């Protein structure tokens, strides 16, 4: 979300959660922490505000959460499991979602590393090891067969992201069986939230 107005548009369309993107090395949608805090404070219950943070140190992630006042943090980097464990001790009341970028079947091996320390996973199509890392908002679809295997193997809820649109989300849900779906570029036109694309996407999900 880029503004309170966009958040309200998404909530009115039926979104269960809204994403607030902090500073990133690349990709669309980052906004300042003051604006994140403003939007998060305006989100009506039971809709959840998710802070997307690229920080990789537990102290830095916890500080980002405290500055913005969000109830859920989405950790978009593959942080060290030891940092994930430390973060759980620093902010036990904050719901923690670990992003796993599906670059191959090795993504499934990450389940055991993070499960003791987080509340959910989110599968995305970033390239964290690239020269300029991409950590979301790519508009790219990854291998849903791997995602389906991840969902089947995880005892935690798993969200699916990565190149979802109204045209493909039905197939994605049928094949992967995620707990929920997440998107950014698929409902935007020239950078702005598109109410027509948003309505079409929500209808396709339902």
C-alpha positions as CSV (number, residue, x, y, z in Angstrom):
1,X,0.0,0.0,0.0
2,X,1.3,3.5,-0.9
3,X,-1.3,5.5,1.1
4,X,-4.2,5.4,3.5
5,X,-6.5,5.7,0.5
6,X,-5.0,2.7,-1.2
7,X,-5.3,0.7,2.0
8,X,-9.0,1.6,2.4
9,X,-9.6,0.6,-1.3
10,X,-8.0,-2.8,-0.7
11,X,-9.9,-3.4,2.6
12,X,-13.2,-2.4,0.9
13,X,-12.5,-4.9,-1.9
14,X,-12.1,-7.7,0.7
15,X,-8.4,-7.9,1.5
16,X,-7.6,-9.8,4.7
17,X,-4.2,-8.1,5.1
18,X,-2.3,-5.2,3.6
19,X,1.4,-5.0,3.0
20,X,3.6,-2.0,3.9
21,X,7.0,-2.2,2.2
22,X,10.0,-0.7,4.0
23,X,13.3,0.1,2.3
24,X,14.4,-2.5,-0.2
25,X,17.5,-3.0,-2.4
26,X,15.2,-3.1,-5.4
27,X,11.6,-3.6,-6.5
28,X,8.4,-1.6,-6.3
29,X,6.5,-0.1,-3.4
30,X,8.8,1.0,-0.7
31,X,7.5,3.8,1.5
32,X,8.9,5.7,4.5
33,X,8.6,4.4,8.1
34,X,6.4,7.4,9.1
35,X,3.9,6.6,6.3
36,X,4.0,2.9,7.2
37,X,3.1,3.8,10.8
38,X,0.3,6.1,9.6
39,X,-1.3,3.5,7.4
40,X,-0.8,0.7,10.0
41,X,-2.6,2.8,12.6
42,X,-5.6,3.3,10.2
43,X,-6.0,-0.3,9.3
44,X,-9.4,-1.5,10.7
45,X,-9.6,-4.8,12.6
46,X,-9.7,-7.7,11.7
47,X,-7.5,-6.7,8.7
48,X,-3.8,-7.2,9.5
49,X,-1.0,-4.8,8.6
50,X,2.2,-6.6,7.4
51,X,5.5,-4.7,7.5
52,X,7.8,-6.0,4.8
53,X,11.4,-5.5,6.1
54,X,14.7,-6.3,4.3
55,X,16.6,-6.1,7.6
56,X,18.6,-9.3,8.3
57,X,19.7,-8.7,11.9
58,X,17.2,-9.5,14.7
59,X,17.8,-6.2,16.5
60,X,17.3,-4.2,13.3
61,X,14.1,-6.1,12.5
62,X,12.7,-5.6,16.0
63,X,13.6,-1.9,15.8
64,X,11.8,-1.6,12.5
65,X,8.7,-3.2,14.0
66,X,8.7,-0.9,17.0
67,X,9.2,2.3,14.9
68,X,6.2,1.4,12.7
69,X,3.8,-0.2,15.1
70,X,2.8,-3.1,12.9
71,X,1.3,-6.3,14.4
72,X,2.9,-8.6,11.7
73,X,6.4,-8.6,10.2
74,X,7.2,-10.2,6.9
75,X,11.0,-11.0,6.7
76,X,11.8,-10.9,3.0
77,X,15.5,-12.0,3.3
78,X,16.7,-15.5,4.1
79,X,18.0,-14.5,7.5
80,X,20.2,-16.8,9.6
81,X,18.0,-19.2,11.7
82,X,19.9,-18.0,14.8
83,X,18.7,-14.5,14.0
84,X,15.2,-15.8,13.6
85,X,15.4,-17.4,17.0
86,X,16.7,-14.2,18.6
87,X,13.9,-12.2,16.9
88,X,11.3,-14.5,18.5
89,X,12.7,-13.6,21.9
90,X,12.9,-9.8,21.1
91,X,9.3,-9.4,19.8
92,X,7.3,-12.4,21.0
93,X,4.0,-10.6,20.6
94,X,4.6,-9.8,16.9
95,X,3.5,-12.3,14.4
96,X,6.5,-13.3,12.2
97,X,6.2,-14.5,8.6
98,X,9.4,-15.8,6.9
99,X,9.6,-15.4,3.2
100,X,11.2,-18.2,1.2
101,X,12.2,-17.4,-2.3
102,X,11.6,-20.5,-4.5
103,X,14.6,-20.8,-6.7
104,X,14.6,-24.6,-6.6
105,X,13.7,-27.7,-4.5
106,X,16.1,-26.6,-1.8
107,X,13.4,-24.2,-0.6
108,X,11.7,-27.1,1.1
109,X,14.8,-27.7,3.3
110,X,14.3,-24.2,4.9
111,X,11.1,-25.4,6.6
112,X,13.0,-27.1,9.4
113,X,15.3,-24.1,9.9
114,X,12.6,-21.5,10.5
115,X,9.5,-23.4,11.8
116,X,10.4,-23.2,15.5
117,X,10.7,-19.4,15.3
118,X,8.0,-18.1,13.0
119,X,4.2,-18.2,12.7
120,X,3.9,-18.6,8.9
121,X,5.8,-18.8,5.6
122,X,5.4,-16.9,2.4
123,X,6.7,-18.3,-0.9
124,X,7.9,-15.7,-3.4
125,X,9.9,-15.4,-6.6
126,X,12.8,-13.2,-5.6
127,X,16.5,-13.7,-6.3
128,X,18.2,-12.9,-2.9
129,X,21.6,-14.0,-4.2
130,X,21.7,-11.8,-7.2
131,X,24.2,-8.9,-7.6
132,X,21.3,-6.6,-6.9
133,X,19.0,-8.7,-4.7
134,X,15.3,-8.9,-5.6
135,X,13.2,-9.7,-2.5
136,X,9.6,-9.4,-3.9
137,X,7.5,-7.5,-6.3
138,X,9.1,-9.2,-9.3
139,X,5.9,-10.2,-11.1
140,X,7.5,-13.5,-11.8
141,X,5.8,-16.9,-11.3
142,X,8.0,-19.6,-9.7
143,X,7.6,-23.4,-9.8
144,X,4.2,-24.2,-8.2
145,X,5.0,-27.9,-8.0
146,X,7.8,-27.0,-5.5
147,X,5.4,-24.7,-3.7
148,X,2.8,-27.4,-3.4
149,X,5.4,-29.8,-1.9
150,X,6.4,-27.0,0.5
151,X,2.8,-26.5,1.6
152,X,2.3,-30.3,2.1
153,X,5.5,-30.5,4.2
154,X,4.9,-27.4,6.4
155,X,2.9,-27.6,9.6
156,X,2.7,-23.8,9.5
157,X,0.4,-21.7,7.3
158,X,1.9,-20.9,3.9
159,X,1.1,-17.9,1.8
160,X,1.8,-17.9,-2.0
161,X,3.1,-14.9,-3.9
162,X,4.9,-14.3,-7.1
163,X,3.3,-13.2,-10.4
164,X,-0.3,-13.8,-9.3
165,X,-3.1,-12.2,-11.3
166,X,-6.8,-12.7,-11.8
167,X,-6.0,-14.9,-14.8
168,X,-3.8,-17.4,-12.9
169,X,-4.7,-17.2,-9.2
170,X,-7.4,-19.9,-9.5
171,X,-5.0,-22.4,-10.9
172,X,-2.4,-21.4,-8.3
173,X,-4.8,-22.0,-5.4
174,X,-5.9,-25.4,-6.9
175,X,-2.4,-26.6,-7.4
176,X,-0.6,-25.2,-4.4
177,X,-3.4,-25.1,-1.8
178,X,-1.9,-22.1,0.2
179,X,-3.3,-20.6,3.3
180,X,-3.6,-17.3,1.5
181,X,-2.3,-15.4,-1.6
182,X,-0.3,-12.2,-1.8
183,X,0.4,-9.9,-4.7
184,X,1.6,-6.4,-5.6
185,X,2.3,-5.8,-9.3
186,X,-0.7,-7.9,-10.5
187,X,-3.2,-5.2,-9.3
188,X,-1.3,-2.1,-10.2
189,X,-1.3,0.1,-13.3
190,X,1.5,2.7,-13.8
191,X,2.4,2.1,-10.2
192,X,-1.0,2.9,-8.7
193,X,-3.5,0.4,-7.2
194,X,-6.0,-0.4,-9.9
195,X,-9.5,-0.9,-8.6
196,X,-10.7,-2.8,-11.6
197,X,-7.7,-5.3,-11.4
198,X,-8.2,-5.5,-7.6
199,X,-11.9,-6.4,-8.0
200,X,-11.2,-9.0,-10.7
201,X,-8.5,-10.6,-8.5
202,X,-10.7,-10.8,-5.4
203,X,-13.5,-12.3,-7.5
204,X,-11.1,-14.9,-9.0
205,X,-9.8,-15.9,-5.5
206,X,-13.4,-16.3,-4.3
